Amino acid sequence: VGQRVMRNLKLNEIPALRQQWMDETNGAGTLEGWIVATFGRQMDVVPSRESSVITIGYRHPDPKLAAALANAFVQAYVDTTLELRTGPARQYSSFFETRAKEARETFEAAQSRLSTFQKNNGIIASDERLDVENARLNELSSQLTTLQAIAAESASRQAQANSAQGDRLAEVLNNPLVAGLKSDISRGEAKLQELSTRYGEAHPQVQEAKANLGELRSRLDAETRKVTGSVGVSNTINRQREAEVRNSLEAQRAKVLKLKAVRDEGLVIIRDVENAQRAYDAIQQRYTQTNLEGQATQSNVNVLTLASPPVEHSTPKVGLNTILAFFVGSLLAVGTVLALEL
């Protein structure tokens, strides 16, 4: 505060003060330090016991200069407190400005990495597409289970068709052509038996009936083989459908696994972006706060009353000094008399 007063009033440029400093110290130390110490000894600082008010007084033979110096010390104190408040804030502002630039660069790099990742993979790292693909996977799994049951059933029917019990298949029994041929064979057998009983085995009508019956049986066997063959074709188709659905299921499972891996990697990048943004926002907020504090022009110290030149001098107090001199002189006189008497 004293050095600020000296700089504001340019006391170190007064020749009389420089000469007085040379006379008293012979040039020892610095002029500035001597001026601050000399003027500081003449200043009185009285803090209030019941409030934060500070009273400052200055003693000097010139009342105008005393008031000016008191006001100078007060103003220097106000300016110093403001500088002590805004100086660190400006330093912090510069520090946070640098950190804010670095945090912004980190945030932009993370955002760019996320954009590149989304562009390269052609997706947005969210759960919507993964949900769709999981639903597709579950659908294919259900289809495969159904086709496996159908293929197992068709394989069983084909095995039955390839065995001696092929004519007992439901497809054969429910076939209308086979049923008609069986009816014709039954009638042909009845007719053959009737003709054989009536005419004998060598009769032409009996031979014709036998030929017709053989032809019907041949047609029945051919139709039965045709129907049982369709069971094999159906089984082959079911097996092919099962294989296709199984391949689709495996491809879908691999696709879902890939999407999960991509989503996990994308979530990591998103968290990096969010962390970088939060760090940048926090640093930017501190930078704004310290920048505003560094630009403050109002101190937390206010001047209540300016010093004015006093009407009467504070020292010497003639009346008080006369009374003190009377009492002190009396005590010295009595003491001297007693000492001489003893």
TORNU-867279 format. One record per residue (C-alpha): residue in three letters; y, x, z. Coordinates in steps of 0.02 Angstrom, whole numbers, plus 50000, padded with zeros to 5 digits. Layout:
<sites>
+-------+-------+-------+-------+
| votor |     Y |     X |     Z |
+-------+-------+-------+-------+
|   ALA |     Y |     X |     Z |
...
+-------+-------+-------+-------+
</sites>
This chain:
<sites>
+-------+-------+-------+-------+
| votor |     Y |     X |     Z |
+-------+-------+-------+-------+
|   VAL | 50000 | 50000 | 50000 |
|   GLY | 50120 | 50142 | 50044 |
|   GLN | 50084 | 50231 | 49880 |
|   ARG | 50119 | 50071 | 49784 |
|   VAL | 50287 | 50055 | 49876 |
|   MET | 50327 | 50233 | 49830 |
|   ARG | 50285 | 50204 | 49647 |
|   ASN | 50379 | 50038 | 49639 |
|   LEU | 50537 | 50108 | 49719 |
|   LYS | 50517 | 50281 | 49637 |
|   LEU | 50547 | 50364 | 49805 |
|   ASN | 50472 | 50528 | 49747 |
|   GLU | 50615 | 50544 | 49620 |
|   ILE | 50752 | 50542 | 49754 |
|   PRO | 50821 | 50720 | 49773 |
|   ALA | 50871 | 50693 | 49956 |
|   LEU | 50694 | 50648 | 50005 |
|   ARG | 50625 | 50797 | 49913 |
|   GLN | 50747 | 50912 | 50001 |
|   GLN | 50704 | 50835 | 50171 |
|   TRP | 50520 | 50862 | 50135 |
|   MET | 50552 | 51045 | 50092 |
|   ASP | 50653 | 51068 | 50252 |
|   GLU | 50522 | 50990 | 50365 |
|   THR | 50360 | 51056 | 50287 |
|   ASN | 50416 | 51206 | 50184 |
|   GLY | 50324 | 51129 | 50036 |
|   ALA | 50159 | 51105 | 50128 |
|   GLY | 50054 | 50958 | 50068 |
|   THR | 50118 | 50837 | 49939 |
|   LEU | 50284 | 50747 | 49927 |
|   GLU | 50198 | 50581 | 49900 |
|   GLY | 50090 | 50597 | 50056 |
|   TRP | 50240 | 50649 | 50161 |
|   ILE | 50344 | 50502 | 50098 |
|   VAL | 50204 | 50377 | 50134 |
|   ALA | 50177 | 50447 | 50310 |
|   THR | 50364 | 50455 | 50349 |
|   PHE | 50403 | 50279 | 50291 |
|   GLY | 50244 | 50211 | 50369 |
|   ARG | 50298 | 50271 | 50543 |
|   GLN | 50452 | 50161 | 50533 |
|   MET | 50355 | 50003 | 50495 |
|   ASP | 50292 | 49878 | 50624 |
|   VAL | 50145 | 49762 | 50584 |
|   VAL | 50115 | 49623 | 50712 |
|   PRO | 49967 | 49505 | 50680 |
|   SER | 49968 | 49333 | 50758 |
|   ARG | 49836 | 49297 | 50889 |
|   GLU | 49820 | 49112 | 50846 |
|   SER | 49833 | 49115 | 50656 |
|   SER | 49818 | 49228 | 50505 |
|   VAL | 50005 | 49258 | 50494 |
|   ILE | 50062 | 49440 | 50493 |
|   THR | 50240 | 49489 | 50535 |
|   ILE | 50307 | 49649 | 50456 |
|   GLY | 50465 | 49738 | 50514 |
|   TYR | 50548 | 49899 | 50461 |
|   ARG | 50671 | 50009 | 50559 |
|   HIS | 50809 | 50101 | 50467 |
|   PRO | 50992 | 50138 | 50502 |
|   ASP | 51040 | 50042 | 50343 |
|   PRO | 51001 | 49855 | 50371 |
|   LYS | 50994 | 49818 | 50184 |
|   LEU | 50873 | 49960 | 50153 |
|   ALA | 50768 | 49906 | 50301 |
|   ALA | 50752 | 49730 | 50229 |
|   ALA | 50716 | 49798 | 50056 |
|   LEU | 50580 | 49914 | 50120 |
|   ALA | 50501 | 49775 | 50223 |
|   ASN | 50497 | 49662 | 50070 |
|   ALA | 50431 | 49806 | 49964 |
|   PHE | 50287 | 49835 | 50085 |
|   VAL | 50247 | 49649 | 50086 |
|   GLN | 50247 | 49637 | 49896 |
|   ALA | 50143 | 49796 | 49882 |
|   TYR | 50018 | 49722 | 50004 |
|   VAL | 50007 | 49561 | 49901 |
|   ASP | 49984 | 49660 | 49740 |
|   THR | 49853 | 49772 | 49820 |
|   THR | 49749 | 49627 | 49884 |
|   LEU | 49757 | 49548 | 49711 |
|   GLU | 49704 | 49713 | 49631 |
|   LEU | 49561 | 49734 | 49755 |
|   ARG | 49504 | 49560 | 49708 |
|   THR | 49523 | 49570 | 49519 |
|   GLY | 49478 | 49754 | 49495 |
|   PRO | 49293 | 49736 | 49540 |
|   ALA | 49289 | 49571 | 49446 |
|   ARG | 49350 | 49658 | 49288 |
|   GLN | 49219 | 49794 | 49312 |
|   TYR | 49083 | 49664 | 49335 |
|   SER | 49150 | 49570 | 49185 |
|   SER | 49131 | 49725 | 49077 |
|   PHE | 48957 | 49753 | 49145 |
|   PHE | 48902 | 49573 | 49115 |
|   GLU | 48980 | 49575 | 48942 |
|   THR | 48866 | 49720 | 48894 |
|   ARG | 48715 | 49637 | 48975 |
|   ALA | 48757 | 49473 | 48888 |
|   LYS | 48756 | 49559 | 48717 |
|   GLU | 48587 | 49637 | 48757 |
|   ALA | 48518 | 49471 | 48820 |
|   ARG | 48582 | 49383 | 48664 |
|   GLU | 48497 | 49511 | 48553 |
|   THR | 48335 | 49489 | 48650 |
|   PHE | 48348 | 49300 | 48635 |
|   GLU | 48383 | 49308 | 48448 |
|   ALA | 48236 | 49427 | 48423 |
|   ALA | 48119 | 49309 | 48517 |
|   GLN | 48184 | 49159 | 48419 |
|   SER | 48160 | 49253 | 48256 |
|   ARG | 47983 | 49300 | 48306 |
|   LEU | 47945 | 49117 | 48344 |
|   SER | 48016 | 49060 | 48176 |
|   THR | 47914 | 49192 | 48084 |
|   PHE | 47758 | 49141 | 48178 |
|   GLN | 47782 | 48957 | 48135 |
|   LYS | 47819 | 48999 | 47953 |
|   ASN | 47667 | 49112 | 47934 |
|   ASN | 47549 | 48985 | 48012 |
|   GLY | 47629 | 48835 | 47931 |
|   ILE | 47629 | 48736 | 48094 |
|   ILE | 47734 | 48701 | 48245 |
|   ALA | 47654 | 48756 | 48408 |
|   SER | 47629 | 48582 | 48480 |
|   ASP | 47481 | 48476 | 48534 |
|   GLU | 47504 | 48338 | 48404 |
|   ARG | 47407 | 48420 | 48263 |
|   LEU | 47276 | 48484 | 48384 |
|   ASP | 47248 | 48306 | 48445 |
|   VAL | 47221 | 48246 | 48267 |
|   GLU | 47098 | 48385 | 48230 |
|   ASN | 47004 | 48353 | 48393 |
|   ALA | 46989 | 48169 | 48346 |
|   ARG | 46921 | 48222 | 48176 |
|   LEU | 46797 | 48338 | 48262 |
|   ASN | 46735 | 48198 | 48376 |
|   GLU | 46718 | 48083 | 48226 |
|   LEU | 46612 | 48210 | 48131 |
|   SER | 46505 | 48238 | 48284 |
|   SER | 46471 | 48051 | 48296 |
|   GLN | 46430 | 48043 | 48111 |
|   LEU | 46309 | 48189 | 48127 |
|   THR | 46220 | 48107 | 48272 |
|   THR | 46200 | 47945 | 48173 |
|   LEU | 46140 | 48036 | 48017 |
|   GLN | 46015 | 48138 | 48117 |
|   ALA | 45937 | 47977 | 48181 |
|   ILE | 45933 | 47904 | 48004 |
|   ALA | 45859 | 48064 | 47932 |
|   ALA | 45725 | 48069 | 48066 |
|   GLU | 45679 | 47889 | 48026 |
|   SER | 45674 | 47920 | 47839 |
|   ALA | 45569 | 48077 | 47865 |
|   SER | 45445 | 47973 | 47965 |
|   ARG | 45435 | 47842 | 47826 |
|   GLN | 45411 | 47978 | 47696 |
|   ALA | 45268 | 48052 | 47796 |
|   GLN | 45191 | 47880 | 47805 |
|   ALA | 45219 | 47857 | 47618 |
|   ASN | 45131 | 48021 | 47579 |
|   SER | 44982 | 47972 | 47685 |
|   ALA | 44846 | 47843 | 47648 |
|   GLN | 44948 | 47710 | 47734 |
|   GLY | 45087 | 47710 | 47606 |
|   ASP | 45048 | 47530 | 47555 |
|   ARG | 45091 | 47473 | 47731 |
|   LEU | 45272 | 47527 | 47722 |
|   ALA | 45400 | 47392 | 47749 |
|   GLU | 45479 | 47434 | 47581 |
|   VAL | 45310 | 47405 | 47496 |
|   LEU | 45268 | 47249 | 47593 |
|   ASN | 45441 | 47172 | 47563 |
|   ASN | 45446 | 47216 | 47379 |
|   PRO | 45436 | 47052 | 47278 |
|   LEU | 45355 | 47135 | 47127 |
|   VAL | 45219 | 47212 | 47235 |
|   ALA | 45193 | 47046 | 47321 |
|   GLY | 45178 | 46959 | 47151 |
|   LEU | 45053 | 47089 | 47089 |
|   LYS | 44949 | 47068 | 47246 |
|   SER | 44947 | 46880 | 47218 |
|   ASP | 44896 | 46904 | 47037 |
|   ILE | 44758 | 47023 | 47092 |
|   SER | 44695 | 46898 | 47220 |
|   ARG | 44688 | 46762 | 47087 |
|   GLY | 44609 | 46882 | 46964 |
|   GLU | 44475 | 46930 | 47089 |
|   ALA | 44440 | 46747 | 47126 |
|   LYS | 44430 | 46708 | 46939 |
|   LEU | 44317 | 46859 | 46908 |
|   GLN | 44200 | 46806 | 47045 |
|   GLU | 44193 | 46630 | 46973 |
|   LEU | 44160 | 46692 | 46796 |
|   SER | 44030 | 46816 | 46855 |
|   THR | 43939 | 46678 | 46946 |
|   ARG | 43947 | 46563 | 46798 |
|   TYR | 43916 | 46679 | 46650 |
|   GLY | 43851 | 46845 | 46719 |
|   GLU | 43918 | 47021 | 46710 |
|   ALA | 43893 | 47045 | 46525 |
|   HIS | 43992 | 46894 | 46467 |
|   PRO | 44151 | 46934 | 46367 |
|   GLN | 44260 | 46828 | 46479 |
|   VAL | 44197 | 46924 | 46630 |
|   GLN | 44233 | 47088 | 46545 |
|   GLU | 44407 | 47027 | 46498 |
|   ALA | 44439 | 46971 | 46678 |
|   LYS | 44384 | 47141 | 46741 |
|   ALA | 44501 | 47227 | 46619 |
|   ASN | 44645 | 47116 | 46671 |
|   LEU | 44607 | 47147 | 46854 |
|   GLY | 44602 | 47336 | 46826 |
|   GLU | 44768 | 47329 | 46736 |
|   LEU | 44845 | 47232 | 46881 |
|   ARG | 44780 | 47357 | 47005 |
|   SER | 44849 | 47500 | 46901 |
|   ARG | 45017 | 47415 | 46895 |
|   LEU | 45009 | 47387 | 47084 |
|   ASP | 44970 | 47570 | 47115 |
|   ALA | 45111 | 47624 | 47001 |
|   GLU | 45234 | 47506 | 47084 |
|   THR | 45177 | 47562 | 47256 |
|   ARG | 45202 | 47744 | 47207 |
|   LYS | 45372 | 47699 | 47138 |
|   VAL | 45424 | 47615 | 47300 |
|   THR | 45356 | 47756 | 47409 |
|   GLY | 45442 | 47880 | 47295 |
|   SER | 45608 | 47795 | 47328 |
|   VAL | 45576 | 47825 | 47514 |
|   GLY | 45565 | 48011 | 47478 |
|   VAL | 45725 | 48006 | 47376 |
|   SER | 45812 | 47914 | 47518 |
|   ASN | 45749 | 48045 | 47641 |
|   THR | 45814 | 48185 | 47530 |
|   ILE | 45984 | 48100 | 47517 |
|   ASN | 45992 | 48077 | 47705 |
|   ARG | 45949 | 48260 | 47732 |
|   GLN | 46084 | 48312 | 47611 |
|   ARG | 46211 | 48200 | 47697 |
|   GLU | 46160 | 48272 | 47866 |
|   ALA | 46181 | 48450 | 47801 |
|   GLU | 46352 | 48409 | 47727 |
|   VAL | 46413 | 48328 | 47887 |
|   ARG | 46345 | 48474 | 47989 |
|   ASN | 46438 | 48598 | 47879 |
|   SER | 46596 | 48493 | 47893 |
|   LEU | 46573 | 48487 | 48082 |
|   GLU | 46557 | 48676 | 48092 |
|   ALA | 46709 | 48700 | 47983 |
|   GLN | 46807 | 48575 | 48087 |
|   ARG | 46752 | 48661 | 48248 |
|   ALA | 46810 | 48830 | 48181 |
|   LYS | 46974 | 48749 | 48127 |
|   VAL | 47002 | 48675 | 48300 |
|   LEU | 46964 | 48842 | 48383 |
|   LYS | 47087 | 48928 | 48267 |
|   LEU | 47219 | 48797 | 48305 |
|   LYS | 47192 | 48822 | 48491 |
|   ALA | 47213 | 49009 | 48473 |
|   VAL | 47370 | 48984 | 48367 |
|   ARG | 47437 | 48858 | 48493 |
|   ASP | 47407 | 48977 | 48639 |
|   GLU | 47494 | 49118 | 48547 |
|   GLY | 47636 | 49002 | 48500 |
|   LEU | 47656 | 48943 | 48680 |
|   VAL | 47670 | 49125 | 48737 |
|   ILE | 47808 | 49155 | 48609 |
|   ILE | 47895 | 48992 | 48660 |
|   ARG | 47892 | 49047 | 48843 |
|   ASP | 47966 | 49214 | 48791 |
|   VAL | 48105 | 49121 | 48700 |
|   GLU | 48137 | 49007 | 48849 |
|   ASN | 48142 | 49154 | 48971 |
|   ALA | 48260 | 49250 | 48857 |
|   GLN | 48372 | 49097 | 48841 |
|   ARG | 48376 | 49069 | 49030 |
|   ALA | 48418 | 49252 | 49059 |
|   TYR | 48555 | 49246 | 48928 |
|   ASP | 48628 | 49085 | 49000 |
|   ALA | 48629 | 49157 | 49177 |
|   ILE | 48714 | 49319 | 49121 |
|   GLN | 48837 | 49223 | 49013 |
|   GLN | 48882 | 49113 | 49162 |
|   ARG | 48911 | 49264 | 49273 |
|   TYR | 49014 | 49347 | 49135 |
|   THR | 49123 | 49193 | 49118 |
|   GLN | 49146 | 49182 | 49306 |
|   THR | 49191 | 49366 | 49330 |
|   ASN | 49302 | 49363 | 49176 |
|   LEU | 49402 | 49219 | 49249 |
|   GLU | 49410 | 49305 | 49418 |
|   GLY | 49471 | 49464 | 49333 |
|   GLN | 49613 | 49367 | 49251 |
|   ALA | 49672 | 49288 | 49413 |
|   THR | 49857 | 49308 | 49450 |
|   GLN | 49863 | 49225 | 49620 |
|   SER | 49818 | 49321 | 49776 |
|   ASN | 49747 | 49245 | 49934 |
|   VAL | 49901 | 49316 | 50026 |
|   ASN | 50062 | 49216 | 50023 |
|   VAL | 50236 | 49268 | 50078 |
|   LEU | 50304 | 49142 | 50202 |
|   THR | 50476 | 49220 | 50233 |
|   LEU | 50567 | 49363 | 50148 |
|   ALA | 50655 | 49493 | 50253 |
|   SER | 50844 | 49484 | 50257 |
|   PRO | 50967 | 49613 | 50324 |
|   PRO | 50990 | 49583 | 50513 |
|   VAL | 51161 | 49538 | 50582 |
|   GLU | 51137 | 49649 | 50736 |
|   HIS | 51046 | 49811 | 50754 |
|   SER | 50881 | 49809 | 50847 |
|   THR | 50907 | 49982 | 50923 |
|   PRO | 50987 | 50052 | 51026 |
|   LYS | 51004 | 49908 | 51152 |
|   VAL | 51155 | 49962 | 51255 |
|   GLY | 51142 | 49838 | 51397 |
|   LEU | 50956 | 49867 | 51425 |
|   ASN | 50976 | 50053 | 51409 |
|   THR | 51121 | 50052 | 51537 |
|   ILE | 51019 | 49956 | 51665 |
|   LEU | 50869 | 50069 | 51637 |
|   ALA | 50979 | 50223 | 51652 |
|   PHE | 51054 | 50158 | 51817 |
|   PHE | 50883 | 50128 | 51894 |
|   VAL | 50806 | 50286 | 51829 |
|   GLY | 50959 | 50389 | 51881 |
|   SER | 50951 | 50311 | 52055 |
|   LEU | 50768 | 50352 | 52072 |
|   LEU | 50798 | 50530 | 52013 |
|   ALA | 50943 | 50549 | 52133 |
|   VAL | 50844 | 50483 | 52283 |
|   GLY | 50698 | 50590 | 52233 |
|   THR | 50807 | 50745 | 52220 |
|   VAL | 50886 | 50713 | 52390 |
|   LEU | 50717 | 50689 | 52472 |
|   ALA | 50649 | 50845 | 52390 |
|   LEU | 50797 | 50949 | 52450 |
|   GLU | 50786 | 50875 | 52625 |
|   LEU | 50601 | 50917 | 52638 |
+-------+-------+-------+-------+
</sites>
